[in-house]
Amino acid sequence: MMNQDNQITTQTLLYGFIAENAHSNRFSVTINRLFKENGINAMVIPMNIRPDDVTFTLSQMGNSKLNGALIATEYQEEALSLLHHASLLARESGYCDFIRIVEGNLHGELLMPIALERFADTFSEDIALNAMTHYFYDLITGETK
């Protein structure tokens, strides 16, 4: 259960949002609000990463306290090349937008096409943002929102 003080504990599921300008993107705010409203002990941390630091950052994620990270468009092709494992969809598409950390290994997936397929008809505005937010919530919690 997420406490109301937005504190991170050792039980909090932590995910990065890796982008050149992550703090100006609404994804982390939107998903964190959804987690908090539903009492989910998870948090997405916006991580502003420069292009010249992305390879190092992604390659070292397996040693971090993160459970995974969402990858912004500008780094998705490069992320695929740094994975230990990639889903079939990610390999066929040539990029990934989500990395799950499993026993220190980076497992890449491609979530946006699935998110849009599932939720595109649900929202009338900010379709991509809302679809990805709700699909990510479902993926992390196993619930349907």
Secondary structure, DSSP 8 states (H G I E B T S, - for coil): ---TT----TT-EEEEEEETTGGGSSHHHHHHHHHHHTT--EEEEEEE--GGGHHHHHHTGGGSS-SEEEE-GGGHHHHHHT-SEE-HHHHHHT--SEEEEETTEEEEE--HHHHHHHHGGG-SSSHHHHHHHHHHHHHHHS---
